[in-house]
Amino acid sequence: MSIVLHKKSPFGIKDQIKGQIRIMIDSGQLPVGQALPSARDMAKALNINRNTVLAAYRALVREGLLETVVGSGTFIKKRKMQNKTDALKKIVDDAFDKALLAGFSPDQITDYLFHQAAVFFPGTEGARVLVVECNQEALDDIAATLRRDLSVQTVHVLIQELECATRLAEELMTDIDLIVCGFNHVEELRNVVPSPPVEVVTVFLKPEIRIMNELTQLPPGTSVGFICATQRSTDTFYKEAILSGGSSLIKIWVGLDQGPELQSLLEKCSVIFASHYVYDRVIHMTDAQKRIIRVELCVDPSNIELIRERLALTRALRR
């Protein structure tokens, strides 16, 4: 199995790996049941990050082309589009042969191929994305991440603002390519805009896994507080996300916008988990005997790749 990465390609490394594996499956070069190299081995051979290979494998698993067997590896699950793939191969091979006979060099042909691919399948640069979340800090954070990683333009709005002014949604959704909405607010968005003009992709801000380890080390009966910017975001990021499972701890969930409830939490809890949005403010509100743990909330990398894929497809279909 040979994967070749091209620096001039308009497609990212993950997409190149996915595409080449998909072609080899469709053409029959990789038969059903064959094992793929481990992500570690593939990454080492290509001199890239192992997580990039894992992301490509997982995307193909979601497409149903691969399956992962715990403890055994990743295998080809099914083959499809054989006739179409054969026809496409003949078209491309004929085009290359004609270009070579016409005196064009392999580099010229490759450069032009990549140029045309970039034209027909545009990337994410310059795309307009509407970001919807429930607190300003998370909204700014997600928007900044998308601008940095995908070079998109962002428009952002709080879900509460949309709920209070439905006409605002119509204005904001004019001339955008994609809507990115916090995972726990998709139904709320649909209540406001039942038929959005573009696709909605959910994004998940996840707390670092280390806080789970912190929780397991606490003695039974410990009073633990969880704080984010608002009650709504506290419920979203902690209570509804991963920390609502049963335990022997006494857990209290309060947003920074809840005056009396917040004061009660600060008095009762000896250990407090504060999102990085509010950590500095919480520190100044508590005494030195309290243990305040900073929780970094980050966008799941798989979300970024999904947004990249959906944006590229959306823009290509609009050509």
Buried (B, 14 or more C-beta within 10 A) or exposed (E): EEBEEEEEBBBBBBBBBBBBBBBBBBBEEBEEEEEBBBBEEBBEEBEBEBEBBBBBBBBBBEBEBBBBEEEEEBBBBEBEBEEEBEEBEEEEEEEBEEBEEEEBEEEEBBEEBBEEEBEEBBBBEEBBBBBBBBBBBBBBBBBBBBEEBBEBBBBBBBBBEBBEEEEBBEEBBEEBBBBBBBBBBBEBBEEBBEEBEBEBBBBBBBBBEEBEEBBEEBEEEBBBBBBBBBBBBBBBBBBEBEBEEEBEBEBBBBBBBBEEBBEBBBEEBEBBBBBBBBBEEBBEBBEEEBBBBBBBBBBEEBBBBBBBBBBBBBBEEEE
